[in-house]
Amino acid sequence: MSRVVFRAMWLTLARDRSAIAMSVLLPIAFFLVFASIFAGTAGEHLRVRIAYADEVDSEESRRLLAALRREAALEPAAEVTLSSERVRELVRSGAADAGLIVRAEAEPLGSVGGFGAPPLLLVTDPTRAVAARLVAGLAQKAYFAWLPDVALGGVVELIDLDFTELDPEQKEEIRRELQRLRLETLEAAREGSERSGDFQELVEIAEVERPARGRNHVAYYAGAVAILFLLFSAVHGALSMLEERDSGILDRVLAGPAGAKALVDGKYLFLTAQGFVQVSLIFLVAWLAHDVDLPGHVAGFALVTLAAAAAAAGLALALTSACSTARQAQTLANVAILITSAIGGSMVPRFFMPQWVQDLGWATPTTWALEGYTRVFWRGEPLSSLALPVTMLLVAAALGWGVARRAARRWESL
Amino acid sequence: MSEIARRLEVIEARRAIAGREVLAGTSLSVEPGRILALLGPNGAGKTSLVRAICGRLRLDSGSVRLGGRDPRGDAAARRQLGLVPQEIALYPDLTARENLEVMGRLAGLSSTAARREAATALGWIGLEDRAESRTRGLSGGMKRRLNLAAGVLHSPDFLLLDEPTVGVDPEARERLHDYLRELRGRGMGILLATHDLDQAEEIADAVALLVDGKVRARGTQDELVRAAFGDARELIVTLARPPSPEARERLGTEGLAPTAEAKTWVGPLEGGFEGLARRGARLRDAGLDVAEVRLRAAGLRGVYFRLVGRELEP
């Protein structure tokens, strides 16, 4: 009997073009948009628009600003150096993400151990805090890479004053060496060549556990979008149960030998199969368009997807069968899905969220499904590592199924 | 199987929901090869009774017997039942054939049997040429026929119909009646819940009048009419204008009762046409402004009116 309900569900879906679009084409389109929008949020393509002011206008300040202008991550908001007031204005209006002012009323560049204000002032907007941090880091880097004579000169001065007095001969030799460094950086700037500086580079950036091929964040968003739409389509399909109740089909079915369980089971199997196909299509597109390594992780993918589809089907059926009207179920489902997806990480990766929200995420199927996909595609872990996420999803699936079967029994006996 | 064992019986069924008795000691029986019209206004308990027969309504007391078995919790007993709900209980995006196959399977047929019976049923209701059309696109009459066919694919012993001709044009309605007569001819016991008096008069072998969850009268039409009117006929008096309080009193003493239409009064009339002439003269003498006096053979309408005290609203 469940099989025949499955078949009726399949034929109804196959003939409802808007439902197919809703469950197949829309999630794929959504995924492609998400993948390109959020690809940049990791920061690798971030460009900060910056305005410069130079109140000092010394050779050192000009060299520093010139070095920053060569920095790829910074996009000058104006070709020329502006007044401090103008820089503040541009930041205030949003025309620049940050402003950098070389201050006159501060310690000079190269000063070490002074008591005055720092030589550079970074003007920023609270909504662009990340931009300020980035510029601060880049300014430090430019200072050490392109003004090593200034930086070292300050250090030498400090040693001479506080540690051990240098004799005139040593001072002259240091002066000559600093001059040579200065000329070398000027030459490099003119030629436009790379310069890491005379200081040992402190930091090297490398990505952790990069998979053999494919792009991590795309696999993440493929999973995130897939789970979001999995929940929506499951609810859409499960609502047919309430429609069947209103249209008298349920009355007809329950008058015969089949019980409400047959109806719930048939729909459960169909929605699980539908969800599996839906998610597979999204990952297929992710593989073809974004090089996510689906062929390399078929087994892990299938395991997580089947469990996630079953969980979505179970929960959707539980929710709709517990409601008394389609409108009530639709409203409740929309709210539940949006909250679950937000907390679970379908919209924004969970590490952006406060710790307590991250903890709450473990109560959602979304988090467990994404955890499963992360283990498969990002960390390339073995199938055995999927035991926990898949078990959690199957528990949700079984719970939902049980609740739906129980709730549907109230239609059998009034 | 003996005739009694094949009967559908409801015995003293009672059920209160939220303090209101939807079934207040209801009893009736449906015999094989007979159509019983369950006649009553909206809210009388017709749908509750149908649900009780399907085993879906828990009874506080009393029982339902399908061929001697309780349909509640007995899937095999329910196999003898076919239900045609008031709504078009079909999947709109499935074709006529697919719907019949699905409903046949859900009624307990094997897939081969469901296919065979669906093909037969399509021929029976004259929808062979629309077998592959989606149900959504069929006319109202076609959907009604399909709705009926979906309830009898598994050849049930008893068929329950809940207002099967609501919103159907006269031609389609007549056609449905023909199908019901045919099913009766095959020996099916049919319970037709309706508030359509004409329908009941036209095809029912027996009638049960259900009011406020209780069967107020049951029997063949003749039996009911005889019990209510004896040999009398039904007199319908239409006044030129609504009667004054005094006139109303006078009409009452003449054995007439008001209807939903203030100017129309009805009551039994004995003595044929002579009686009619005498009564007409008396009313005129009493100063009543009579516009029309009619006489008709007493029917279910009159029976219902006499028993319930109001018209059965269409």
Chai-1 contact restraints between the chains, C-beta under 6 A:
chainA,res_idxA,chainB,res_idxB,connection_type,confidence,min_distance_angstrom,max_distance_angstrom,comment,restraint_id
A,V4,B,V102,contact,1.0,0.0,6.0,A-B,restraint_1
A,V4,B,R105,contact,1.0,0.0,6.0,A-B,restraint_2
A,A8,B,Y91,contact,1.0,0.0,6.0,A-B,restraint_3
A,A8,B,V102,contact,1.0,0.0,6.0,A-B,restraint_4
A,L11,B,L94,contact,1.0,0.0,6.0,A-B,restraint_5
A,T12,B,Y91,contact,1.0,0.0,6.0,A-B,restraint_6
A,T12,B,D93,contact,1.0,0.0,6.0,A-B,restraint_7
A,R15,B,D93,contact,1.0,0.0,6.0,A-B,restraint_8
A,S247,B,E87,contact,1.0,0.0,6.0,A-B,restraint_9
A,S247,B,A89,contact,1.0,0.0,6.0,A-B,restraint_10
A,G248,B,P85,contact,1.0,0.0,6.0,A-B,restraint_11
A,G248,B,E87,contact,1.0,0.0,6.0,A-B,restraint_12
A,G248,B,A89,contact,1.0,0.0,6.0,A-B,restraint_13
A,I249,B,A89,contact,1.0,0.0,6.0,A-B,restraint_14
A,D251,B,P85,contact,1.0,0.0,6.0,A-B,restraint_15
A,R252,B,L83,contact,1.0,0.0,6.0,A-B,restraint_16
A,R252,B,P85,contact,1.0,0.0,6.0,A-B,restraint_17
A,R252,B,A89,contact,1.0,0.0,6.0,A-B,restraint_18
A,V253,B,L106,contact,1.0,0.0,6.0,A-B,restraint_19
A,L254,B,R56,contact,1.0,0.0,6.0,A-B,restraint_20
A,A255,B,C54,contact,1.0,0.0,6.0,A-B,restraint_21
A,A255,B,L81,contact,1.0,0.0,6.0,A-B,restraint_22
A,A255,B,L83,contact,1.0,0.0,6.0,A-B,restraint_23
A,G256,B,R78,contact,1.0,0.0,6.0,A-B,restraint_24
A,G256,B,L106,contact,1.0,0.0,6.0,A-B,restraint_25
A,G256,B,A107,contact,1.0,0.0,6.0,A-B,restraint_26
A,G256,B,G108,contact,1.0,0.0,6.0,A-B,restraint_27
A,P257,B,A75,contact,1.0,0.0,6.0,A-B,restraint_28
A,P257,B,R78,contact,1.0,0.0,6.0,A-B,restraint_29
A,P257,B,R79,contact,1.0,0.0,6.0,A-B,restraint_30
A,P257,B,G108,contact,1.0,0.0,6.0,A-B,restraint_31
A,A258,B,L106,contact,1.0,0.0,6.0,A-B,restraint_32
A,S413,B,R58,contact,1.0,0.0,6.0,A-B,restraint_33
A,L414,B,R56,contact,1.0,0.0,6.0,A-B,restraint_34
A,L414,B,L57,contact,1.0,0.0,6.0,A-B,restraint_35
